Amino acid sequence: MWFLFSILAALSWGAANLFYKKGSTHTDKYSHLKIVTMVGLVMGIHAFSYMFIKDIAFDPFDMIRYLPVSFLYILSMTIGFIGLRYIELSISAPVQNSSGAVTAILLFIFFPREISWFDIAGVVIITVGVFGLAVLEKRAETAALEADKQVIDPKYQISFLAIIFPIMYAVIDGLGSFADGVYLDELKLIAEESALIAYELTFLICGILAFLYVRVIKKQKFNIFKERDRGYAAILETTGQFFYVFAMASNAMIAAPIIAAHGIFSVILSRIFLKEILSAKQYRMILLVMLGIVLLGIAGEM
């Protein structure tokens, strides 16, 4: 089931990225905190509902135990939200997706195990595909701007400042997924359900603090009941997190790069709903990543 859960997590997060982008306004310097608020709210509702429905006796100390993982994830996501104000989703997502390769490499280094050629080929193919897509995106945009002799919109300018956000996301999220693999799969330091609830409740606390900062300290207008795009993103994010935890608990080394390929789905959705067009080379890169996912799925069932 870990393979199915990995795919569902990737699909959910791929769709969430689309709404994150729609909810990121370059003129609103608090947009990232508003997204954190919405995600924290939905995750908090899910955590309490899950405990009630499943009749789980949650130990609050698990929030402290799992805090290193929660901190890395929440930090990386917040940085990613900031970056979406300045860079196209179709460029940001593939760069961020290199986090899966970071996780797989770290897990292999610190917890070596025998892996098949299917595993190796899948990780390599996915990594090549997402990096290749990022390169093609950058070349295509640069060529288009030069041909039209346009001034680059500051919101989408490809500069060191803009590209550093998805790079930072990839590194920090990769470390978070590595820590998650250690907690859930390698050392079994915490149960899957406890990890899910601990993370969601920690995000709820961060969401409340972000809301208070925006509304009380900065006195900005922010009505959570009118946050449609950010609300959809939060729901999809929480759905992906649910499947992610159980996938990582079963096979962290291989699940991580599959889930990290959710940016490919983000690129496809951004083309469809933001009316952008894919080139033949970009389609080939997407198919390459899909091939890597299939290879990892085959390897997991062998």
C-alpha positions as CSV (number, residue, x, y, z in Angstrom):
1,M,0.0,0.0,0.0
2,W,2.9,2.4,0.5
3,F,3.2,2.9,-3.3
4,L,-0.5,3.9,-3.6
5,F,-0.2,6.2,-0.6
6,S,2.9,7.8,-2.1
7,I,1.0,8.5,-5.4
8,L,-2.0,9.9,-3.5
9,A,0.2,12.1,-1.4
10,A,2.0,13.4,-4.6
11,L,-1.3,14.1,-6.3
12,S,-2.7,15.9,-3.3
13,W,0.4,18.1,-2.9
14,G,0.7,18.7,-6.6
15,A,-2.9,20.2,-6.6
16,A,-2.2,22.1,-3.3
17,N,0.8,23.8,-5.0
18,L,-1.6,25.3,-7.6
19,F,-3.7,26.9,-5.0
20,Y,-0.7,28.0,-3.0
21,K,0.4,29.9,-6.1
22,K,-3.0,31.4,-6.6
23,G,-3.0,32.5,-2.9
24,S,0.5,34.0,-3.1
25,T,0.3,37.7,-4.0
26,H,3.6,39.6,-4.6
27,T,2.0,42.8,-3.3
28,D,1.0,41.1,0.0
29,K,4.1,40.6,2.1
30,Y,2.0,38.6,4.7
31,S,0.6,36.1,2.2
32,H,2.9,33.4,3.4
33,L,1.6,33.8,7.0
34,K,-2.0,33.8,5.8
35,I,-1.3,30.5,4.1
36,V,0.4,29.1,7.3
37,T,-2.8,30.2,9.2
38,M,-5.1,28.3,6.9
39,V,-3.0,25.2,6.7
40,G,-2.7,25.2,10.5
41,L,-6.4,25.6,10.9
42,V,-7.3,22.7,8.6
43,M,-4.7,20.4,10.1
44,G,-5.9,21.2,13.6
45,I,-9.4,20.3,12.7
46,H,-8.3,17.1,11.0
47,A,-6.1,16.1,14.0
48,F,-8.9,16.5,16.6
49,S,-11.4,14.8,14.2
50,Y,-9.0,11.9,13.6
51,M,-8.5,11.4,17.4
52,F,-12.2,11.5,18.0
53,I,-13.2,9.1,15.2
54,K,-10.4,6.6,15.8
55,D,-10.6,7.0,19.6
56,I,-6.9,7.7,19.9
57,A,-5.4,8.5,23.3
58,F,-2.7,11.0,22.1
59,D,0.2,11.8,24.3
60,P,1.0,15.6,24.2
61,F,4.7,14.8,24.7
62,D,4.7,13.3,21.2
63,M,4.6,16.9,20.0
64,I,7.9,17.5,21.7
65,R,9.4,14.2,20.6
66,Y,8.4,14.9,16.9
67,L,9.3,18.6,17.1
68,P,12.6,18.4,15.1
69,V,10.7,16.9,12.1
70,S,7.7,19.2,12.4
71,F,10.0,22.2,12.7
72,L,11.9,21.3,9.5
73,Y,8.7,20.7,7.5
74,I,6.9,23.9,8.7
75,L,10.0,26.0,8.1
76,S,10.6,24.6,4.6
77,M,6.9,25.1,3.7
78,T,6.9,28.7,4.9
79,I,10.0,29.5,2.9
80,G,8.3,27.9,-0.1
81,F,5.3,30.1,0.4
82,I,7.5,33.2,0.4
83,G,9.2,32.1,-2.8
84,L,5.9,31.6,-4.7
85,R,5.5,35.4,-4.6
86,Y,8.5,35.9,-6.8
87,I,8.9,32.9,-9.1
88,E,6.7,30.8,-11.4
89,L,5.2,27.6,-9.9
90,S,6.4,25.7,-13.0
91,I,10.0,26.6,-12.1
92,S,9.7,26.5,-8.4
93,A,8.1,23.1,-8.1
94,P,10.7,21.1,-10.0
95,V,13.6,22.7,-8.1
96,Q,11.8,21.9,-4.8
97,N,11.3,18.3,-5.9
98,S,15.0,17.6,-5.6
99,S,14.4,17.2,-1.9
100,G,13.3,13.6,-2.5
101,A,16.7,12.7,-3.9
102,V,18.3,14.4,-0.9
103,T,16.3,12.3,1.4
104,A,17.0,9.0,-0.4
105,I,20.7,9.7,-0.4
106,L,20.9,10.6,3.3
107,L,18.9,7.5,4.2
108,F,21.2,5.3,2.1
109,I,24.3,6.9,3.7
110,F,23.2,6.6,7.3
111,F,21.1,3.5,7.0
112,P,22.6,1.4,4.2
113,R,20.6,-1.4,2.8
114,E,20.6,-3.6,-0.3
115,I,18.7,-1.8,-3.1
116,S,17.9,-3.1,-6.6
117,W,18.9,-1.5,-9.9
118,F,15.2,-0.6,-10.3
119,D,15.5,1.6,-7.1
120,I,18.7,3.2,-8.3
121,A,17.4,3.8,-11.8
122,G,14.1,5.2,-10.5
123,V,15.8,7.7,-8.2
124,V,18.3,8.8,-10.9
125,I,15.6,9.2,-13.5
126,I,13.3,11.2,-11.3
127,T,16.2,13.5,-10.3
128,V,17.3,14.0,-13.9
129,G,13.7,14.7,-14.9
130,V,12.9,17.3,-12.3
131,F,16.2,19.1,-12.8
132,G,15.9,18.9,-16.6
133,L,12.4,20.4,-16.4
134,A,13.7,23.3,-14.2
135,V,16.4,24.0,-16.8
136,L,14.0,23.9,-19.7
137,E,11.6,26.3,-17.8
138,K,14.4,28.8,-17.3
139,R,15.6,28.6,-20.9
140,A,12.1,28.9,-22.3
141,E,11.2,32.0,-20.2
142,T,14.5,33.7,-20.9
143,A,14.1,33.1,-24.7
144,A,10.6,34.4,-24.7
145,L,11.5,37.5,-22.8
146,E,14.4,38.2,-25.1
147,A,12.3,37.6,-28.2
148,D,9.5,40.0,-27.0
149,K,12.0,42.5,-25.6
150,Q,9.9,42.7,-22.4
151,V,10.9,43.8,-19.0
152,I,10.8,40.9,-16.6
153,D,8.0,41.2,-14.1
154,P,9.6,41.5,-10.6
155,K,7.1,38.8,-9.4
156,Y,8.6,36.2,-11.7
157,Q,12.2,37.5,-12.1
158,I,14.7,34.6,-12.1
159,S,17.4,36.0,-9.8
160,F,19.5,34.7,-7.0
161,L,17.0,36.0,-4.5
162,A,14.1,34.3,-6.3
163,I,15.7,30.9,-7.0
164,I,17.2,30.7,-3.5
165,F,13.7,30.1,-2.0
166,P,13.0,26.8,-3.7
167,I,16.6,25.7,-3.2
168,M,16.3,26.3,0.5
169,Y,13.0,24.5,0.5
170,A,14.6,21.5,-1.2
171,V,17.4,21.3,1.3
172,I,15.3,21.8,4.5
173,D,12.5,19.6,3.3
174,G,15.0,16.9,2.3
175,L,16.4,17.0,5.9
176,G,12.9,16.9,7.3
177,S,12.0,13.8,5.2
178,F,15.3,12.2,6.2
179,A,14.4,12.8,9.9
180,D,10.9,11.5,9.2
181,G,12.4,8.3,7.7
182,V,14.5,7.8,10.8
183,Y,11.6,8.5,13.2
184,L,9.0,6.4,11.3
185,D,10.9,3.7,9.4
186,E,14.4,3.2,10.6
187,L,14.3,3.5,14.3
188,K,10.5,3.5,14.9
189,L,10.7,6.3,17.4
190,I,7.0,7.2,17.1
191,A,3.9,5.6,15.7
192,E,2.5,6.8,12.4
193,E,-0.7,8.1,13.9
194,S,1.0,9.9,16.7
195,A,3.4,11.5,14.2
196,L,0.5,12.7,12.1
197,I,-1.3,14.2,15.0
198,A,1.8,15.7,16.6
199,Y,2.7,17.4,13.3
200,E,-0.8,18.7,12.7
201,L,-1.2,20.1,16.2
202,T,2.2,21.8,15.9
203,F,1.1,23.4,12.6
204,L,-2.1,24.5,14.4
205,I,-0.1,26.4,17.0
206,C,2.0,28.0,14.3
207,G,-1.1,28.9,12.4
208,I,-2.6,30.6,15.5
209,L,0.6,32.5,16.1
210,A,0.7,33.6,12.4
211,F,-2.9,34.8,12.6
212,L,-2.3,36.8,15.7
213,Y,0.8,38.4,14.2
214,V,-1.1,39.4,11.0
215,R,-4.3,40.6,12.6
216,V,-3.3,41.9,16.1
217,I,0.3,43.1,15.7
218,K,0.3,44.2,12.0
219,K,-3.5,45.0,12.0
220,Q,-4.0,43.5,8.5
221,K,-7.4,42.6,7.0
222,F,-7.6,38.8,7.1
223,N,-11.0,36.9,7.1
224,I,-10.3,33.2,7.2
225,F,-13.9,32.5,5.8
226,K,-13.1,34.3,2.6
227,E,-9.8,32.6,1.9
228,R,-11.0,30.3,-0.8
229,D,-7.7,29.5,-2.6
230,R,-5.7,29.2,0.5
231,G,-8.4,27.1,2.1
232,Y,-8.4,24.6,-0.8
233,A,-4.6,24.5,-0.6
234,A,-4.8,23.7,3.1
235,I,-7.3,20.9,2.6
236,L,-5.2,19.3,-0.1
237,E,-2.0,19.8,2.0
238,T,-3.7,18.0,4.9
239,T,-4.9,15.2,2.7
240,G,-1.4,14.7,1.3
241,Q,0.1,14.7,4.7
242,F,-2.2,11.9,5.8
243,F,-1.1,9.6,3.0
244,Y,2.5,10.7,3.3
245,V,3.0,9.6,6.9
246,F,1.9,6.0,6.2
247,A,3.9,5.8,3.0
248,M,7.1,7.0,4.8
249,A,6.5,4.5,7.6
250,S,6.5,1.6,5.2
251,N,9.3,2.4,2.8
252,A,10.9,5.8,3.4
253,M,13.9,5.5,1.1
254,I,11.8,4.8,-2.0
255,A,8.6,6.6,-1.1
256,A,10.4,10.0,-0.6
257,P,11.5,10.5,-4.2
258,I,8.1,9.4,-5.5
259,I,6.3,11.9,-3.3
260,A,8.8,14.6,-4.2
261,A,7.7,14.2,-7.8
262,H,4.4,16.0,-6.9
263,G,5.9,19.1,-8.5
264,I,5.4,17.4,-11.9
265,F,1.7,17.3,-11.2
266,S,1.9,21.0,-10.2
267,V,3.5,21.8,-13.5
268,I,0.7,20.0,-15.4
269,L,-2.0,21.7,-13.4
270,S,-0.4,25.1,-13.7
271,R,-0.4,24.7,-17.5
272,I,-4.1,23.6,-17.5
273,F,-5.6,26.2,-15.1
274,L,-3.1,29.0,-15.6
275,K,-3.3,28.6,-19.4
276,E,0.4,28.0,-19.9
277,I,1.7,25.8,-22.6
278,L,4.2,22.9,-22.4
279,S,6.8,22.3,-25.0
280,A,7.6,18.8,-26.4
281,K,10.9,18.7,-24.4
282,Q,8.9,19.5,-21.2
283,Y,6.5,16.7,-21.9
284,R,9.4,14.3,-22.4
285,M,10.8,15.3,-19.0
286,I,7.5,14.7,-17.4
287,L,7.3,11.3,-19.0
288,L,10.8,10.6,-17.8
289,V,9.8,11.3,-14.2
290,M,6.7,9.2,-14.6
291,L,8.9,6.3,-15.8
292,G,11.0,6.7,-12.7
293,I,7.9,6.5,-10.5
294,V,6.8,3.3,-12.3
295,L,10.3,1.8,-11.8
296,L,10.2,2.5,-8.1
297,G,6.7,1.0,-7.8
298,I,7.9,-2.2,-9.6
299,A,10.9,-2.4,-7.3
300,G,8.8,-2.0,-4.2
301,E,6.6,-4.9,-5.2
302,M,9.5,-7.2,-6.0
